[in-house]
């Protein structure tokens, strides 16, 4: 059984508003074991990137200016994923963007569902853990998957992390994924992952003491004013 764990980064949230893919990351699983095969590329979207998106992934227009367009890597990408089951967290988001990109090329494939099946790990996690947080960071914590390198979102890094989460979540496969640096008594999945050295470094501005106090006061005010309390405070306490 061949599966491809896939993730993308984008210029914004909605492909129908002209937003584009700027990074694709894929890793391969065969017979429930990670292989060393992967597909990774940055893409020039030929448009500006939303500031909110840059805060998430750190990819800028300048960094992407000399990268290929989607149609330049399309055939290589389709060849890598063809016939596989795609494992994606919040699959409608990534599939929507990829199908939108394909619709703008001369490819015979305008829908990934024609050449692949798709498994959405977000839907799977919600079935297994209803009423709980099921984003990738929360799942890493729940299944003891190391995500210490994830200071920013990155398509390849997130695909690698999701692969470990998926294997742990579906059938207790953590014992098959133990690295050499782990003791037998530990179930934590801690594969060696290195951030892409070519990725731009995002400047992080730390809040001042006054800003932190103002933020805390605003949360407390919201907690008092809202009938259901402040969700942010509840999440922080989990």
C-alpha positions as CSV (number, residue, x, y, z in Angstrom):
1,X,0.0,0.0,0.0
2,X,1.5,3.3,-1.0
3,X,0.5,6.6,0.7
4,X,1.8,10.1,0.3
5,X,1.5,12.6,3.1
6,X,1.0,16.0,1.7
7,X,1.0,19.6,2.9
8,X,1.0,23.0,1.2
9,X,1.6,26.7,2.1
10,X,-0.3,29.4,0.4
11,X,-0.5,33.2,-0.1
12,X,-3.9,33.3,1.7
13,X,-7.0,31.3,2.5
14,X,-9.2,31.2,-0.5
15,X,-8.1,30.0,-4.0
16,X,-11.3,31.5,-5.4
17,X,-10.0,34.9,-4.5
18,X,-6.8,34.3,-6.5
19,X,-4.6,33.0,-3.8
20,X,-1.9,30.5,-4.9
21,X,0.3,27.7,-3.6
22,X,3.8,28.7,-2.7
23,X,5.2,25.5,-1.2
24,X,4.4,21.8,-1.6
25,X,5.8,19.1,0.6
26,X,5.2,15.3,0.3
27,X,6.7,12.2,2.0
28,X,6.0,8.6,1.1
29,X,4.7,5.8,3.2
30,X,4.8,2.2,2.0
31,X,3.3,-0.6,3.9
32,X,3.0,1.7,6.9
33,X,6.7,2.6,7.0
34,X,8.2,5.9,6.0
35,X,10.5,5.7,3.0
36,X,13.3,8.2,2.0
37,X,11.3,9.4,-1.1
38,X,9.9,12.9,-0.9
39,X,8.8,15.8,-3.1
40,X,9.4,19.4,-2.2
41,X,9.3,22.7,-4.0
42,X,8.8,26.4,-3.5
43,X,6.7,28.2,-6.1
44,X,6.5,31.8,-7.4
45,X,2.8,32.8,-7.0
46,X,3.2,35.9,-9.1
47,X,1.1,37.9,-6.6
48,X,1.5,39.4,-3.2
49,X,1.3,37.3,0.0
50,X,-1.1,38.2,2.8
51,X,0.7,39.5,5.8
52,X,-1.2,37.0,8.0
53,X,0.1,34.2,5.9
54,X,3.7,35.4,6.1
55,X,3.3,35.3,9.9
56,X,2.4,31.6,9.7
57,X,5.0,30.3,7.2
58,X,7.6,33.1,6.9
59,X,7.7,32.9,3.1
60,X,8.0,36.3,1.3
61,X,7.6,37.6,-2.2
62,X,11.3,38.3,-2.5
63,X,12.3,34.8,-1.5
64,X,9.9,33.3,-4.0
65,X,10.7,35.6,-6.9
66,X,13.2,33.2,-8.6
67,X,11.2,30.0,-7.9
68,X,9.4,28.1,-10.6
69,X,5.7,28.5,-11.4
70,X,3.3,25.6,-10.7
71,X,3.0,24.6,-14.3
72,X,6.8,24.0,-14.4
73,X,6.7,21.3,-11.7
74,X,3.2,20.0,-12.4
75,X,4.1,16.8,-14.2
76,X,6.8,15.9,-11.7
77,X,4.4,16.4,-8.8
78,X,1.6,14.4,-10.5
79,X,4.0,11.5,-11.2
80,X,5.0,11.4,-7.6
81,X,1.5,11.2,-6.2
82,X,-0.3,9.3,-8.9
83,X,-2.0,6.1,-7.6
84,X,-1.3,6.8,-4.0
85,X,-3.7,7.5,-1.1
86,X,-3.1,11.2,-0.1
87,X,-2.9,11.8,3.7
88,X,-3.7,15.4,4.3
89,X,-4.7,17.4,7.5
90,X,-7.7,19.5,6.6
91,X,-7.7,18.0,3.1
92,X,-10.4,20.2,1.5
93,X,-8.1,23.2,1.9
94,X,-5.1,21.7,0.2
95,X,-7.1,19.8,-2.4
96,X,-9.0,23.0,-3.3
97,X,-5.8,24.9,-3.9
98,X,-4.2,22.1,-5.9
99,X,-7.2,21.6,-8.1
100,X,-7.4,25.3,-8.7
101,X,-3.8,25.3,-9.8
102,X,-4.4,22.3,-12.1
103,X,-7.3,24.1,-13.7
104,X,-5.0,26.8,-14.9
105,X,-2.6,24.4,-16.7
106,X,-2.8,22.3,-19.9
107,X,-2.8,19.1,-17.8
108,X,-5.3,16.4,-18.6
109,X,-5.8,16.1,-14.8
110,X,-7.9,18.9,-13.4
111,X,-8.8,17.0,-10.1
112,X,-6.5,15.1,-7.9
113,X,-9.4,12.8,-6.9
114,X,-9.1,11.3,-10.5
115,X,-5.7,9.9,-9.8
116,X,-5.6,9.6,-6.0
117,X,-7.8,8.7,-3.1
118,X,-7.8,11.2,-0.2
119,X,-7.8,10.6,3.6
120,X,-8.4,13.7,5.8
121,X,-6.6,13.3,9.1
122,X,-8.5,16.2,10.6
123,X,-11.8,14.4,10.1
124,X,-10.2,11.2,11.4
125,X,-8.9,13.0,14.5
126,X,-12.3,14.5,15.2
127,X,-13.9,11.1,15.1
128,X,-11.4,9.7,17.5
129,X,-11.2,12.7,19.8
130,X,-14.6,14.6,19.6
131,X,-14.7,17.9,21.4
132,X,-10.9,18.1,21.7
133,X,-8.4,20.3,19.9
134,X,-7.2,18.4,16.8
135,X,-4.8,20.7,15.1
136,X,-1.4,19.3,14.2
137,X,0.3,20.7,17.3
138,X,-2.4,19.3,19.6
139,X,-2.1,15.8,17.9
140,X,1.7,15.9,18.3
141,X,1.2,16.5,22.0
142,X,-1.4,13.7,22.3
143,X,0.6,11.1,20.4
144,X,4.0,12.2,21.7
145,X,5.4,13.2,18.3
146,X,8.3,15.6,18.4
147,X,7.5,18.9,16.7
148,X,10.2,21.0,18.3
149,X,11.4,22.2,14.9
150,X,8.0,23.7,14.1
151,X,8.6,27.3,15.0
152,X,7.0,28.2,11.6
153,X,4.8,26.2,9.3
154,X,6.6,24.5,6.4
155,X,5.1,22.1,3.9
156,X,7.8,19.4,4.0
157,X,8.3,19.6,7.8
158,X,4.6,19.5,8.4
159,X,4.2,16.5,6.1
160,X,7.0,14.7,7.9
161,X,5.3,15.4,11.3
162,X,1.9,14.5,10.0
163,X,3.2,11.1,8.7
164,X,4.3,10.2,12.3
165,X,1.1,11.5,13.7
166,X,-1.0,9.5,11.2
167,X,0.9,6.2,11.9
168,X,0.6,6.7,15.7
169,X,-3.1,7.7,15.5
170,X,-4.3,4.8,13.2
171,X,-2.9,1.7,14.9
172,X,-0.4,2.3,17.7
173,X,2.5,2.3,15.3
174,X,4.8,4.3,17.6
175,X,6.9,1.2,18.4
176,X,7.8,0.9,14.7
177,X,9.0,4.4,14.6
178,X,11.4,4.5,17.5
179,X,14.7,6.1,16.6
180,X,18.1,5.1,17.8
181,X,18.2,7.9,20.3
182,X,15.2,6.6,22.2
183,X,15.1,4.3,25.1
184,X,12.8,1.2,24.9
185,X,10.7,2.6,27.7
186,X,9.8,5.8,25.8
187,X,7.0,6.0,23.3
188,X,7.8,9.4,22.0
189,X,8.4,9.6,18.2
190,X,11.4,11.8,17.7
191,X,12.7,11.4,14.2
192,X,15.5,13.7,13.2
193,X,14.1,16.7,11.3
194,X,16.1,19.7,10.1
195,X,14.4,22.9,9.0
196,X,15.2,23.9,5.4
197,X,18.3,26.1,5.6
198,X,17.1,28.0,2.5
199,X,14.0,29.1,4.3
200,X,13.9,32.9,5.1
201,X,14.2,33.7,8.8
202,X,11.2,35.5,10.2
203,X,11.9,38.3,12.6
204,X,10.1,37.7,15.9
205,X,9.2,40.8,18.0
206,X,8.6,40.0,21.6
207,X,5.8,41.9,23.4
208,X,6.7,44.5,26.0
209,X,5.6,44.1,29.6
210,X,3.0,46.8,29.1
211,X,1.7,45.0,26.0
212,X,1.4,41.7,27.8
213,X,-0.5,43.4,30.6
214,X,-2.9,45.1,28.2
215,X,-3.4,41.7,26.4
216,X,-4.2,40.0,29.7
217,X,-6.6,42.7,30.7
218,X,-8.4,42.5,27.4
219,X,-8.9,38.7,27.8
220,X,-10.2,39.2,31.4
221,X,-12.7,41.8,30.1
222,X,-13.9,39.4,27.4
223,X,-14.2,36.6,30.0
224,X,-16.5,38.8,32.1
225,X,-18.5,40.2,29.1
226,X,-19.1,36.9,27.3
227,X,-21.8,34.5,28.5
228,X,-19.5,31.6,27.6
229,X,-16.3,33.2,28.9
230,X,-13.1,33.8,26.9
231,X,-12.2,30.9,24.8
232,X,-8.6,31.9,24.6
233,X,-8.3,31.6,28.4
234,X,-9.9,28.2,28.3
235,X,-7.5,27.0,25.7
236,X,-4.5,28.3,27.6
237,X,-5.6,26.3,30.6
238,X,-5.8,23.0,28.7
